[in-house]
């Protein structure tokens, strides 16, 4: 211990500096260690947040799918009813019977284009839209309040395309209904 008493002032300053550096290094080490632990906890928290966000997103997608399927189920019922009603109204060989049926027929499906696109695929939307469009042309060209003797069977003679279209729609909706029920 005598060597401690023999230290010069420069040597004492060096010893104090070394000791201060040692203490400072210890505190830096402790701070770095705590920062490292905080970084690990931040990474863990970020991973948990990402998993939670993914779960929320999946839940929202599932809700959208359930909503879409619920709407589709309802629209399938409407389209089956309307296409069945149209088929019953126009599948006759007597034009006057068809005229009588058409005069009381509610044939519009009243499904917006947005909801058709939401609930059905491109092929299905095309079939539905085209069938109703062709039927409206049929009505515009063939349905009148009264007919001359030569025109009495125009409704029966020109109903073939609409019969084919609505048979296709009815069959398509039957298949879709079975898919939803399974």
C-alpha positions as CSV (number, residue, x, y, z in Angstrom):
1,X,0.0,0.0,0.0
2,X,3.0,2.2,0.2
3,X,2.9,2.6,-3.6
4,X,-0.4,4.4,-3.2
5,X,1.2,7.1,-1.0
6,X,4.0,7.5,-3.5
7,X,1.7,8.3,-6.5
8,X,2.3,11.7,-8.1
9,X,-0.6,14.0,-8.9
10,X,-0.6,13.0,-12.5
11,X,-0.8,9.4,-11.5
12,X,-3.6,10.1,-9.1
13,X,-5.5,11.8,-11.9
14,X,-5.0,8.8,-14.1
15,X,-6.2,6.5,-11.3
16,X,-9.3,8.6,-10.8
17,X,-9.9,8.8,-14.5
18,X,-9.5,5.0,-14.8
19,X,-11.9,4.5,-11.9
20,X,-14.4,7.0,-13.4
21,X,-14.1,5.3,-16.7
22,X,-14.8,2.0,-15.0
23,X,-17.9,3.4,-13.3
24,X,-19.1,5.1,-16.4
25,X,-18.5,1.9,-18.4
26,X,-20.6,0.0,-15.9
27,X,-23.5,2.4,-16.2
28,X,-23.2,2.4,-20.0
29,X,-23.3,-1.4,-19.9
30,X,-26.4,-1.4,-17.6
31,X,-28.1,1.1,-19.9
32,X,-27.2,-0.8,-23.0
33,X,-28.5,-4.0,-21.5
34,X,-31.8,-2.3,-20.5
35,X,-32.1,-0.8,-24.0
36,X,-31.4,-4.2,-25.5
37,X,-34.1,-5.8,-23.3
38,X,-36.5,-2.9,-24.3
39,X,-35.7,-3.6,-27.9
40,X,-36.5,-7.3,-27.5
41,X,-39.8,-6.4,-25.8
42,X,-40.6,-4.0,-28.6
43,X,-40.0,-6.6,-31.2
44,X,-42.2,-9.1,-29.2
45,X,-44.9,-6.4,-28.9
46,X,-44.7,-5.6,-32.6
47,X,-45.1,-9.3,-33.5
48,X,-48.1,-9.6,-31.2
49,X,-49.6,-6.4,-32.7
50,X,-49.1,-7.8,-36.2
51,X,-50.8,-11.1,-35.2
52,X,-53.6,-9.2,-33.7
53,X,-54.0,-7.0,-36.8
54,X,-54.0,-10.1,-39.0
55,X,-56.6,-11.7,-36.8
56,X,-58.8,-8.6,-36.9
57,X,-58.4,-8.5,-40.7
58,X,-59.3,-12.1,-41.0
59,X,-62.4,-11.6,-38.8
60,X,-63.5,-8.6,-41.0
61,X,-63.0,-10.7,-44.1
62,X,-65.1,-13.5,-42.6
63,X,-67.8,-11.0,-41.7
64,X,-67.8,-9.7,-45.2
65,X,-68.0,-13.2,-46.6
66,X,-70.9,-14.1,-44.3
67,X,-72.7,-10.9,-45.3
68,X,-72.1,-11.6,-49.0
69,X,-73.4,-15.2,-48.6
70,X,-76.4,-14.0,-46.7
71,X,-77.3,-11.5,-49.4
72,X,-76.6,-14.1,-52.1
73,X,-78.9,-16.6,-50.5
74,X,-81.7,-14.1,-50.4
75,X,-81.1,-13.0,-54.0
76,X,-81.0,-16.6,-55.2
77,X,-84.5,-17.0,-53.7
78,X,-85.7,-13.9,-55.4
79,X,-84.2,-14.9,-58.8
80,X,-85.6,-18.4,-58.5
81,X,-89.1,-17.0,-57.8
82,X,-89.0,-14.4,-60.5
83,X,-87.6,-16.7,-63.2
84,X,-90.1,-19.5,-62.2
85,X,-92.9,-17.0,-62.4
86,X,-91.8,-15.8,-65.8
87,X,-91.5,-19.4,-67.1
88,X,-95.0,-20.2,-65.8
89,X,-96.3,-17.1,-67.5
90,X,-94.8,-17.6,-71.0
91,X,-94.6,-21.4,-71.4
92,X,-97.8,-21.7,-73.3
93,X,-98.7,-22.2,-76.9
94,X,-101.7,-19.9,-76.6
95,X,-100.6,-16.2,-77.0
96,X,-103.8,-14.9,-75.3
97,X,-103.0,-17.1,-72.2
98,X,-99.5,-15.6,-72.1
99,X,-101.0,-12.1,-72.5
100,X,-103.3,-12.7,-69.5
101,X,-100.3,-14.0,-67.4
102,X,-98.0,-11.1,-68.4
103,X,-100.6,-8.5,-67.5
104,X,-100.4,-9.5,-63.8
105,X,-96.7,-10.6,-63.7
106,X,-94.2,-8.9,-61.4
107,X,-91.0,-9.9,-63.3
108,X,-88.4,-7.4,-62.1
109,X,-85.9,-8.8,-59.7
110,X,-85.0,-5.3,-58.2
111,X,-81.4,-6.3,-57.3
112,X,-79.0,-3.4,-57.8
113,X,-76.1,-3.9,-60.2
114,X,-73.7,-3.3,-57.3
115,X,-75.3,-6.2,-55.3
116,X,-75.4,-8.4,-58.3
117,X,-71.6,-7.9,-58.7
118,X,-71.1,-8.3,-54.9
119,X,-72.9,-11.6,-54.7
120,X,-72.4,-13.4,-58.0
121,X,-69.4,-14.1,-60.2
122,X,-69.0,-12.5,-63.6
123,X,-70.6,-15.4,-65.5
124,X,-73.6,-15.4,-63.2
125,X,-74.1,-11.6,-63.4
126,X,-73.9,-11.8,-67.2
127,X,-76.5,-14.6,-67.4
128,X,-78.9,-12.8,-65.0
129,X,-78.5,-9.4,-66.7
130,X,-78.8,-10.7,-70.2
131,X,-81.9,-12.8,-69.4
132,X,-83.8,-9.8,-68.0
133,X,-82.6,-7.6,-70.8
134,X,-83.8,-10.0,-73.5
135,X,-87.1,-10.4,-71.6
136,X,-87.6,-6.7,-71.6
137,X,-87.0,-6.5,-75.3
138,X,-89.5,-9.4,-75.8
139,X,-92.0,-7.4,-73.8
140,X,-91.3,-4.1,-75.6
141,X,-91.6,-5.8,-79.0
142,X,-94.4,-8.3,-78.4
143,X,-96.6,-7.3,-75.5
144,X,-99.5,-4.9,-76.3
145,X,-102.8,-4.1,-74.8
146,X,-104.6,-5.5,-77.8
147,X,-103.8,-7.5,-80.9
148,X,-105.2,-7.9,-84.3
149,X,-106.3,-11.3,-85.4
150,X,-103.0,-12.0,-87.2
151,X,-101.0,-11.1,-84.1
152,X,-102.6,-13.3,-81.5
153,X,-99.8,-15.8,-81.2
154,X,-96.8,-13.3,-81.4
155,X,-96.2,-13.8,-77.6
156,X,-96.1,-17.6,-78.0
157,X,-94.0,-17.5,-81.2
158,X,-91.3,-15.2,-79.8
159,X,-91.0,-16.6,-76.2
160,X,-88.4,-19.2,-77.0
161,X,-85.3,-17.2,-76.1
162,X,-86.8,-16.0,-72.8
163,X,-87.9,-19.5,-71.9
164,X,-84.4,-20.8,-72.6
165,X,-82.8,-17.9,-70.6
166,X,-85.0,-18.3,-67.6
167,X,-84.7,-22.0,-67.6
168,X,-81.0,-21.5,-67.4
169,X,-81.3,-18.9,-64.6
170,X,-83.7,-21.2,-62.6
171,X,-81.3,-24.1,-63.0
172,X,-78.3,-21.9,-62.1
173,X,-79.9,-20.6,-59.0
174,X,-80.9,-24.1,-58.0
175,X,-77.2,-25.2,-58.2
176,X,-76.1,-22.1,-56.3
177,X,-78.6,-22.7,-53.6
178,X,-77.4,-26.3,-53.1
179,X,-73.8,-25.0,-52.9
180,X,-74.7,-22.5,-50.2
181,X,-76.7,-25.1,-48.2
182,X,-73.7,-27.4,-48.1
